[in-house]
Amino acid sequence: MLQLRNAQAPRARRLIGRTLLASALLTAVAALPAAAAAPQTPATAASARSGLSTPAHQQVAHFYGAYIDAVSAEDGGRLATTLRTFYLTPRLRSELNTWEQRNHADGVLRAQNTPLAFRVTPGDSAAGHTWSTVRLTWSGGKHPTYSYLTVRSDLGTGKISGIGD
């Protein structure tokens, strides 16, 4: 059995963690085109309001989970850019670049820091779009701090097409 010396253990754990994260993300990205090609049934107003998760809401959750992990990791910038390219429409990416230059913050998170956690809540659907509320958790303890984003997804493509406060 291989044993690591104490001085190398934290470094080895980080390397193993990064490898597992990268493997999981690549597996998820490889599986998404197959899921996107599968026929989808149109969401009804009742199902969108009942809190049932749709593929578009799941895409939002997958994106925010992977994106937060990427921006939290050392040297995660390239992965964050790849995730933006895969999950976001070209128009939204352009809007985010403009927003980021003006506000000097990450446009996806609408902040300069990285949240501790997130939660996606499905919203209503209409006119080929569906909306989700993303709650970002910024502090822990008895009185955590939250911010909320409204995320619009295109039902036809499943891509995220809008992020607002």
N, C-alpha and C positions, 0 to 999 in steps of 0.2 A: 504494500500500500504506500502510495506517495504521500509524504508529509511535507508541508511547507513550513519554512521557518517563520517565526512570529513577525519578523520585519517584512516579509513578503506577503503575508496573508491578506492584508487589506488590498494591496495592489492586485493580487490574484483574484480576489472576490470581485473587484470592480471589473476586471477583464472578463471574468465568467459572466457577470451580470450584463455587461455590454454585448457579449456574444449571444446570450439568450435573448436579449431585447431585439437585437438585429435579426436573429432567426425568426422570432415571432412576428416581427413587422414584415419581413419578406414573405413569410407564409401567408399572412393576412392579405398583403397586396397581391400575391399570386392568386388567391382564392376569390378576390373581388370581381375580376372580369367574368368569371363563370357565374357568379351570383347576379351580376348586372345583366347578363344575357338571358337569364331565366325569365319566362313570362311572369308578369306581375299583374295582380288583380287591382283594379282601381280602388282607392280607399274611399269609403263612404263617410259622410259627415259624422255619422254615429260612431264609427270605429275610430275616427280621428279624435273625437271628443272623449271617448271612453278610456283613453290612456293606453290603448293597445299600441304596441310598437310596430312601426312600418319599416320597410327597408331604408327609406330616406332618413328616418330618425336614427336607425342603427348606424348608418354611414356617418352621421354627425358625431355620434358617440365614439365610433372607431377613430375618426379623424382627431377629435380633441384628445383622446387617450394617447394616441401615437404622437401627436404634435407636442403635447406637454412633456412626454418622455424625451422626445428629440431635443427640444430646447433646453431641457434640464441637464442633458448629458454633455460632457465635454466633447467638443468637436461635432456637435449634433446639427450644425448649420446646414450642411449639405442634405442631410436626411429631412430636415424641416422644409427645405426648398422642394425636395422631391415629393413630400407629402402634399404640399400646397399645389404642386403641378397636377398630382393625381386626383385630389379631392375637390379642388376649387375651380370654378369657371375662369377662363382667361380674363373676362371683364372684371370679376371680383379681384383677381390677383393684381390687376392694374389699379383698381380703386384702393386696395390695401397699400400698394407702394406709395401712392399719393398721400394717403392718410398717415403712413409711417414717417414720411419725410416732413410732414407738417407738424406731427405730434411727438416725434422722437421716441416712439414706443412700438411695441409689437401690435400690429393691426388685428391679428387673429384673437389675441387675448385682451386687446385694448388696455395694455399695461406695459410697464418696463420690467416687471418682475414675473416670476413663474408661480402659478397658483399651486397650493398643496393638493387640491383635489377638484373634481368637477362632477356635475350631474346634469344629464340631459332629460328634459321633460317634453314629450310630444305636445304639439299644439294643433291648430286647425289646418285644414287643407282647402285650397280653392284655386281655380284658374291655373292649374298645372303646377302649383307650388304647395309646399307644406312648410310650416314654421315649427321651430323647436325653441325652447328656452334652455340656455346653458347657464347653470349656476357655477361660478368659480369660487372656491374657498381659499381665502388668502391668509387666514390665521386659525389656529386651533384653540383649544381650551374651552372654558365655560361660555365665552361670548365670541364665537368665530365671526370673522368679517367675510361678507359675500359681495360679489358683483354679479349682475345678470346681463346676458347677451341674448338678443333675438337673432336666430339663424334661419335663413330661408334656403330651402333646397328645391331644385327642379325635380318634379316627379318623373319626367321623361328620362332624364340622364342620371338622376341620383346625385348629381354634383351640387356642392354648396354654392349658392349664387348671391348671397347677401349676409352680412354680419353687421348688426347695429347694437347700440347701447340700449 
